[in-house]
Amino acid sequence: MNQRKPFMAGNWKMNLNREESTELAKAIARQAPDPDRVDVLLAPPFTSIATVREAIGGAPILLGAQNAHWEPHGAFTGEVSPPMLVEAGCSHVILGHSERRSLFGETDEIIDRKADSASRFGLAPIVCIGETLEERERHRTREIIESQLRGSLRSFRERKMLPPALLLAYEPVWAIGTGKTATPEQAQEVHGQIRKWLAGQFDAKTAETVRILYGGSVKPDNVKEIMAMPDVDGALVGGASLKAGSFIHIIRFEF
């Protein structure tokens, strides 16, 4: 039986000013579920991290960033380093989101460097992978997913050790911001394949303990069905995390 604690993350992307971020974070904090049953994370824009940290207060909510560079400091204009995020109060960082891959040209090699660096500096990486609609229609989903896993986790594979805090997020590109959602069975099929791959690359214990999130138009009306799948351990929520009511419903799905 799956003993992995659910992990529900809200990715606010490039939305909300500081006032709006404060209001939303406080509303979610008031309804935060029992941390022994569900982990909840908010990932606001960089400019609102401090604001959200203050708004969360003592509520059992984790704070994450949406990206990070792999270097701790240096001449990298416009970038933010893992130590900076740790200092700001972040415990997690989202890496390799499909929008970073498609819009900003991030490769598996770049994501691997970022994930390795984040882990070294005490951040838990949330490494995203997923196929496009064309790739799915050409029956290349498994090939693409395993290729992204190999490249994005190369440093960890070479050391034969995956950080216990690292999470994976399967986000089919065709279901992000489109209103389309993979069926629970489609999500389970890919999550199961990912877990088998982890067992082959690392070991059975690693495969059993790593939490794999589903991302792609998760909403209050489909979260229970998705979370009922044995290898789905949580959700990476985009649009629905920008409204307190919908995100609270999602993070309290089991209550």
C-alpha positions in Angstrom: 0.0 0.0 0.0 1.2 3.5 -0.8 2.6 5.2 2.3 3.9 8.3 0.6 2.4 11.5 2.0 0.6 13.6 -0.7 2.3 16.7 -1.8 0.3 19.6 -3.3 2.1 22.5 -4.9 0.7 25.7 -6.2 2.8 27.3 -9.0 1.7 30.9 -9.4 3.9 31.5 -12.4 4.2 35.2 -13.4 1.0 36.3 -11.6 0.0 38.4 -8.6 1.5 41.5 -7.1 2.6 41.6 -3.5 -0.8 42.7 -2.2 -2.6 39.9 -4.1 0.0 37.4 -3.0 -0.4 38.3 0.6 -4.2 38.0 0.4 -4.0 34.6 -1.3 -1.4 33.2 1.0 -3.3 34.2 4.1 -6.5 32.7 2.8 -4.7 29.4 2.1 -2.9 29.5 5.4 -6.2 29.7 7.3 -7.4 26.5 5.7 -4.1 24.6 5.6 -4.7 20.8 6.1 -3.0 18.7 8.8 0.7 18.6 7.8 0.9 15.0 8.9 -1.5 14.1 6.1 -0.6 16.5 3.3 2.4 18.6 2.4 1.4 22.0 0.8 3.7 24.3 -1.1 3.3 27.7 -2.6 5.7 28.9 -5.3 5.1 32.6 -6.0 7.2 34.9 -8.3 10.6 35.9 -6.9 9.4 39.3 -6.0 6.7 37.9 -3.7 8.7 35.2 -1.9 9.4 37.4 1.2 5.8 38.6 1.2 4.4 35.2 1.0 6.8 33.9 3.7 5.5 36.6 6.1 1.8 35.9 5.1 2.2 32.2 5.8 3.4 32.9 9.3 3.3 29.8 11.4 1.0 27.9 9.1 2.2 24.4 7.9 2.9 25.6 4.3 6.2 25.1 2.5 7.7 27.9 0.3 9.2 27.3 -3.1 10.7 29.1 -6.0 9.9 28.6 -9.7 13.5 28.4 -11.0 17.1 28.8 -9.9 20.6 29.1 -11.5 23.1 26.4 -10.9 25.9 28.7 -9.6 25.9 30.1 -6.1 27.0 33.6 -7.2 28.6 35.4 -10.1 28.1 37.4 -13.2 24.7 36.0 -14.2 22.5 39.0 -14.7 18.8 38.3 -14.0 19.4 35.0 -12.2 18.8 33.9 -8.7 21.0 31.3 -6.9 20.0 28.4 -4.6 21.7 30.0 -1.6 19.7 33.1 -2.2 16.5 31.1 -2.2 17.4 29.3 1.0 18.1 32.6 2.6 14.7 33.9 1.5 13.0 30.9 3.2 12.5 28.5 0.4 12.7 24.8 0.9 11.9 23.7 -2.7 12.4 24.8 -6.2 10.6 23.9 -9.4 13.0 23.0 -12.2 12.5 22.0 -15.8 8.9 23.1 -16.1 7.7 22.7 -19.7 7.5 26.5 -20.1 11.2 26.8 -19.1 12.0 24.1 -21.6 9.9 25.4 -24.5 10.1 29.1 -24.0 13.6 29.5 -22.6 15.4 26.7 -24.3 16.3 24.8 -21.1 17.8 21.4 -21.9 18.0 18.2 -19.8 21.7 19.1 -19.2 20.8 22.5 -17.8 18.1 21.0 -15.6 20.5 18.4 -14.3 23.0 21.1 -13.3 20.3 23.1 -11.6 18.9 20.1 -9.8 22.3 18.9 -8.6 23.2 22.4 -7.4 19.8 23.0 -5.7 20.2 19.7 -3.8 23.8 20.6 -2.7 22.6 23.8 -1.2 19.7 22.4 0.7 16.8 22.9 -1.7 14.5 20.0 -2.7 14.2 20.0 -6.5 10.9 19.4 -8.1 12.0 18.1 -11.5 9.4 18.3 -14.2 9.1 16.1 -17.3 6.4 15.6 -19.9 5.7 14.9 -23.6 4.0 17.1 -26.2 0.7 16.2 -27.9 2.6 15.3 -31.1 4.9 13.0 -29.2 2.0 11.3 -27.4 0.1 10.8 -30.7 3.2 9.3 -32.2 3.3 6.8 -29.3 6.6 8.3 -28.0 5.5 9.1 -24.5 7.6 6.4 -22.8 10.7 7.2 -24.9 10.5 10.9 -24.2 9.8 10.6 -20.5 12.8 8.2 -20.0 15.1 10.4 -22.1 14.2 13.4 -20.0 14.7 11.4 -16.8 18.1 10.2 -17.9 19.3 13.6 -18.8 17.7 15.7 -16.1 18.9 13.3 -13.3 22.3 12.4 -14.9 24.4 13.7 -11.9 22.3 11.6 -9.4 22.5 8.6 -11.7 26.2 8.8 -11.8 26.4 8.8 -8.0 23.8 6.1 -7.9 21.9 8.1 -5.3 18.7 10.2 -5.6 18.2 12.8 -2.8 15.3 11.6 -0.6 13.7 15.1 -0.7 13.7 15.3 -4.5 10.3 15.1 -6.2 9.3 14.4 -9.8 6.4 16.0 -11.6 4.9 14.5 -14.7 3.2 17.3 -16.6 2.0 16.3 -20.1 2.6 19.5 -22.1 -0.7 19.1 -24.0 -2.6 19.4 -20.6 -0.9 22.5 -19.2 -3.2 25.6 -19.4 -5.3 24.0 -22.1 -8.2 22.7 -20.0 -7.3 19.2 -21.1 -6.4 16.7 -18.5 -4.8 13.3 -18.8 -7.3 10.7 -17.6 -6.5 9.2 -14.2 -5.6 6.0 -16.1 -3.2 7.9 -18.4 -1.5 9.6 -15.5 -1.2 6.3 -13.6 0.3 4.6 -16.7 3.1 7.2 -17.0 3.7 7.5 -13.2 4.0 3.7 -13.0 6.5 3.7 -15.8 8.5 6.4 -14.0 8.6 4.4 -10.9 9.8 1.3 -12.8 12.5 3.4 -14.4 13.6 4.6 -10.9 13.8 1.1 -9.7 16.1 0.2 -12.6 18.3 3.2 -12.3 18.6 3.4 -8.5 16.9 0.7 -6.4 13.5 -0.5 -5.3 13.5 1.5 -2.1 14.2 4.8 -4.0 11.4 4.0 -6.5 9.0 3.3 -3.7 9.7 6.4 -1.7 10.1 9.1 -4.4 6.9 11.2 -4.7 5.7 11.8 -8.2 3.3 14.7 -8.8 0.9 15.1 -11.7 0.6 18.5 -13.3 -1.8 19.5 -16.0 -5.1 21.3 -15.5 -5.7 19.9 -12.0 -8.9 21.3 -10.7 -11.3 20.7 -7.7 -13.5 18.5 -9.8 -10.8 16.0 -10.9 -8.3 16.0 -8.1 -9.9 13.1 -6.2 -9.9 10.8 -9.2 -6.3 11.7 -10.0 -5.1 11.2 -6.5 -6.8 7.9 -6.2 -4.2 6.4 -8.6 -1.6 4.3 -6.7 1.4 6.0 -8.2 0.2 9.6 -8.2 1.5 11.2 -5.0 0.3 14.8 -5.5 -0.3 17.6 -7.9 1.6 20.6 -9.4 -1.2 23.0 -9.8 -1.1 26.1 -12.0 -4.2 28.2 -12.8 -6.3 26.6 -10.0 -3.8 27.7 -7.4 -4.4 31.4 -8.1 -7.8 31.3 -6.5 -8.1 30.5 -2.8 -11.3 28.5 -3.0 -10.2 26.2 -5.8 -6.7 25.6 -4.3 -8.1 25.0 -0.8 -10.5 22.4 -2.2 -7.5 20.7 -4.0 -5.2 20.6 -1.0 -8.0 19.3 1.2 -9.1 16.7 -1.3 -9.0 13.8 1.2 -11.1 15.5 3.9 
